[in-house]
Amino acid sequence: MGMTAMFRERPDFHDRREAGRHLAARLAHVAPARPLVLALPRGGVPVAFEVAQALDAELDLLFVRKLGAPGYEELGIGAVVDGADPQLVLNEDVVRQLAPSPHYIRTEMQRQLREIERRRKTYLGNALPIEAAGRTVIVVDDGIATGGTVKAALKGLRKVHPARLILAVPVAPADSLAELMGDCDEIVCLSRPSPFYAVGAHYAEFDQTSDEEVIRLLCEACRFGHAPKPLGASLPS
């Protein structure tokens, strides 16, 4: 029996939905700010759905796509972070070493933005990303290992000036969280195991989240965050 199998005998959470409910309880203090919940697809969506439901908050997706280096696709020169105002986050050390041309970076960014647009359309149809500027924003995933994607997401969101930026995850290693503290205003994490093996080891059920489940949850979440209506707000058509 491997380490993961042994660890699974006492997982922290049954599944992502249960983890989301526990996370929501720790985020109750944010509800009065009418936050925007942003899920990192796909695994973050069931967790974020429970948070959005409990807080009656708007739910949207946050896509992060790595920009591959010229000739070295696996090496990231940075990332593009989706949103109403997409942001480019460069890995300055790698960019300095490889010195890709501005044309290459622009072309690669456009390529990844097209992929983001394709995926967004799959999950949300023609719905536009919800504006994060000036909002209290909660970024949710099902867990963090190294934190590279989350770090890019937080750095990208910072550039659009949310009023408050909160990272909320069920499980993550303490060292990864320490590296992310400077990129957000608050971190809510339910479990910081040491040693840390893998995110999935902390769930009894950790199947891959399907496209169908993402679409269904996002459709159901459309009703969150719209009541009570602010004075003078127009009714949905």
C-alpha positions as CSV (number, residue, x, y, z in Angstrom):
1,M,0.0,0.0,0.0
2,G,1.4,3.4,-1.1
3,M,1.7,6.5,1.0
4,T,-1.3,8.1,-0.6
5,A,-3.5,5.0,0.0
6,M,-2.4,4.9,3.6
7,F,-3.1,8.7,4.0
8,R,-6.6,8.3,2.5
9,E,-7.8,6.3,5.6
10,R,-8.2,9.6,7.4
11,P,-8.9,12.3,4.8
12,D,-9.8,15.8,5.8
13,F,-12.8,16.0,3.4
14,H,-15.2,13.6,1.8
15,D,-15.3,15.5,-1.5
16,R,-14.9,19.0,-2.9
17,R,-18.5,20.0,-2.1
18,E,-18.0,19.1,1.6
19,A,-14.7,21.0,1.6
20,G,-16.5,24.0,0.1
21,R,-19.1,24.0,2.9
22,H,-16.4,24.0,5.6
23,L,-14.6,26.8,3.7
24,A,-17.8,28.8,3.5
25,A,-18.3,28.7,7.2
26,R,-14.8,30.3,7.7
27,L,-15.7,33.0,5.1
28,A,-19.1,34.0,6.6
29,H,-17.5,37.3,7.8
30,V,-17.0,38.4,4.2
31,A,-20.7,38.0,3.2
32,P,-21.7,41.6,4.0
33,A,-19.2,42.9,1.4
34,R,-21.1,41.1,-1.4
35,P,-18.0,39.4,-2.6
36,L,-17.2,38.0,-6.1
37,V,-16.2,34.3,-5.9
38,L,-13.7,33.3,-8.6
39,A,-13.1,29.5,-9.1
40,L,-10.1,28.0,-10.8
41,P,-11.5,25.4,-13.1
42,R,-12.2,22.7,-13.1
43,G,-11.5,21.3,-9.6
44,G,-12.1,24.6,-7.8
45,V,-15.6,24.9,-9.1
46,P,-17.5,22.5,-6.8
47,V,-15.6,24.1,-3.8
48,A,-16.4,27.6,-5.0
49,F,-20.0,26.8,-5.7
50,E,-20.6,25.9,-2.0
51,V,-18.9,29.2,-0.9
52,A,-20.9,31.3,-3.3
53,Q,-24.2,29.6,-2.3
54,A,-23.5,30.1,1.4
55,L,-22.5,33.7,1.0
56,D,-25.1,34.5,-1.7
57,A,-22.2,35.7,-3.8
58,E,-21.7,36.0,-7.6
59,L,-19.6,33.1,-9.0
60,D,-17.4,33.3,-12.0
61,L,-14.4,31.4,-13.4
62,L,-10.8,32.5,-13.4
63,F,-8.7,31.0,-16.1
64,V,-4.9,31.1,-15.9
65,R,-2.8,30.0,-18.9
66,K,0.9,29.6,-18.9
67,L,2.9,31.3,-21.7
68,G,5.5,28.8,-23.0
69,A,9.1,29.9,-23.7
70,P,10.3,30.0,-27.4
71,G,11.2,26.4,-28.2
72,Y,10.6,25.2,-24.6
73,E,6.8,25.0,-24.2
74,E,7.0,23.5,-20.7
75,L,9.1,26.4,-19.4
76,G,6.8,29.3,-18.4
77,I,7.9,32.8,-19.2
78,G,4.7,34.0,-17.5
79,A,0.9,33.6,-17.6
80,V,-2.1,35.3,-18.8
81,V,-4.9,35.8,-16.3
82,D,-8.5,36.0,-17.6
83,G,-11.1,38.5,-16.6
84,A,-13.0,41.6,-17.7
85,D,-9.5,43.1,-18.2
86,P,-7.1,40.2,-18.9
87,Q,-3.6,40.6,-17.4
88,L,-0.2,39.5,-18.4
89,V,2.1,38.3,-15.5
90,L,5.7,37.7,-16.5
91,N,8.3,35.6,-14.8
92,E,11.0,38.3,-14.8
93,D,13.9,35.9,-14.1
94,V,13.0,33.6,-17.0
95,V,12.3,36.6,-19.3
96,R,15.7,38.1,-18.4
97,Q,17.5,34.8,-19.2
98,L,15.7,34.0,-22.5
99,A,15.0,37.5,-23.7
100,P,11.9,36.6,-25.9
101,S,10.9,39.4,-28.3
102,P,8.0,41.6,-27.4
103,H,6.4,40.2,-30.6
104,Y,6.7,36.7,-29.3
105,I,5.2,37.5,-25.9
106,R,2.3,39.4,-27.6
107,T,1.6,36.5,-30.0
108,E,1.8,33.9,-27.3
109,M,-0.5,35.9,-25.0
110,Q,-3.1,36.3,-27.8
111,R,-2.9,32.5,-28.5
112,Q,-3.6,31.7,-24.8
113,L,-6.4,34.3,-24.7
114,R,-8.1,32.6,-27.6
115,E,-7.8,29.3,-25.7
116,I,-9.3,31.0,-22.6
117,E,-12.1,32.4,-24.7
118,R,-12.8,28.9,-26.1
119,R,-13.0,27.4,-22.7
120,R,-15.0,30.2,-21.2
121,K,-17.5,29.8,-24.0
122,T,-17.8,26.0,-23.3
123,Y,-18.7,26.7,-19.6
124,L,-20.5,30.0,-19.7
125,G,-21.7,30.6,-23.2
126,N,-21.5,34.2,-24.2
127,A,-21.5,35.6,-20.6
128,L,-18.8,38.2,-20.1
129,P,-16.4,38.0,-17.2
130,I,-17.6,39.8,-14.1
131,E,-15.6,43.0,-13.3
132,A,-13.4,42.5,-10.2
133,A,-12.2,46.1,-9.8
134,G,-13.3,47.6,-6.5
135,R,-14.9,44.4,-5.3
136,T,-14.0,42.0,-2.5
137,V,-12.8,39.0,-4.5
138,I,-12.4,35.4,-3.1
139,V,-10.2,33.1,-5.2
140,V,-11.0,29.5,-4.7
141,D,-9.3,26.2,-5.7
142,D,-9.6,22.6,-4.4
143,G,-6.1,22.8,-2.9
144,I,-2.6,24.1,-3.6
145,A,0.6,22.1,-4.1
146,T,3.3,24.4,-5.4
147,G,1.1,27.4,-5.9
148,G,2.4,28.6,-9.2
149,T,-1.0,29.0,-10.9
150,V,-2.6,30.6,-7.9
151,K,0.3,33.1,-7.6
152,A,-0.2,34.1,-11.2
153,A,-3.9,34.4,-10.6
154,L,-3.4,36.7,-7.6
155,K,-0.8,38.8,-9.3
156,G,-3.1,39.3,-12.3
157,L,-6.1,40.2,-10.1
158,R,-4.0,42.7,-8.1
159,K,-3.5,44.6,-11.4
160,V,-7.2,45.3,-11.7
161,H,-7.4,46.8,-8.2
162,P,-10.0,44.8,-6.2
163,A,-10.9,46.4,-2.9
164,R,-9.9,43.2,-1.1
165,L,-8.3,40.0,-2.4
166,I,-8.8,36.7,-0.4
167,L,-7.4,33.3,-1.2
168,A,-9.6,30.4,0.1
169,V,-8.5,26.8,-0.2
170,P,-9.3,23.6,1.8
171,V,-5.8,22.3,1.9
172,A,-2.2,23.5,1.2
173,P,1.3,23.2,2.5
174,A,2.4,26.0,4.8
175,D,5.5,26.9,2.7
176,S,3.4,27.5,-0.4
177,L,0.9,29.6,1.6
178,A,3.8,31.7,3.0
179,E,4.9,32.5,-0.5
180,L,1.4,33.7,-1.4
181,M,0.8,35.9,1.6
182,G,2.3,39.0,-0.1
183,D,0.0,38.6,-3.1
184,C,-3.4,38.8,-1.3
185,D,-5.0,40.5,1.8
186,E,-6.1,37.3,3.5
187,I,-5.7,33.6,3.3
188,V,-8.3,31.1,4.5
189,C,-7.0,27.5,4.5
190,L,-8.6,24.7,6.5
191,S,-5.7,22.2,6.6
192,R,-1.9,22.8,6.4
193,P,-0.6,19.3,6.6
194,S,3.1,18.5,7.2
195,P,4.5,16.6,5.5
196,F,2.3,17.4,2.4
197,Y,2.0,14.6,-0.2
198,A,-0.7,15.7,-2.7
199,V,-4.0,17.6,-2.7
200,G,-6.0,14.5,-3.6
201,A,-4.7,12.6,-0.5
202,H,-6.9,14.9,1.6
203,Y,-10.1,13.9,0.0
204,A,-11.9,10.5,0.2
205,E,-13.3,11.2,-3.3
206,F,-11.1,13.2,-5.7
207,D,-12.3,12.3,-9.2
208,Q,-11.6,14.7,-12.0
209,T,-14.4,17.3,-12.2
210,S,-16.2,16.9,-15.5
211,D,-17.1,19.7,-17.9
212,E,-20.7,18.7,-17.4
213,E,-20.5,19.3,-13.7
214,V,-18.9,22.7,-14.1
215,I,-21.6,23.8,-16.6
216,R,-24.4,22.5,-14.3
217,L,-23.0,24.2,-11.2
218,L,-22.4,27.5,-13.0
219,C,-25.9,27.4,-14.4
220,E,-27.3,26.8,-10.9
221,A,-25.1,29.6,-9.4
222,C,-26.6,32.2,-11.8
223,R,-29.2,33.0,-9.2
224,F,-26.6,33.8,-6.4
225,G,-25.6,37.3,-5.5
226,H,-28.6,39.2,-6.8
227,A,-30.8,39.7,-3.7
228,P,-31.4,42.0,-2.0
229,K,-31.1,44.4,-5.0
230,P,-29.3,47.6,-4.4
231,L,-31.6,50.6,-4.7
232,G,-32.1,51.7,-8.3
233,A,-30.6,48.5,-9.8
234,S,-32.3,47.3,-13.0
235,L,-34.1,44.0,-13.0
236,P,-32.6,41.2,-15.2
237,S,-34.3,41.0,-18.6
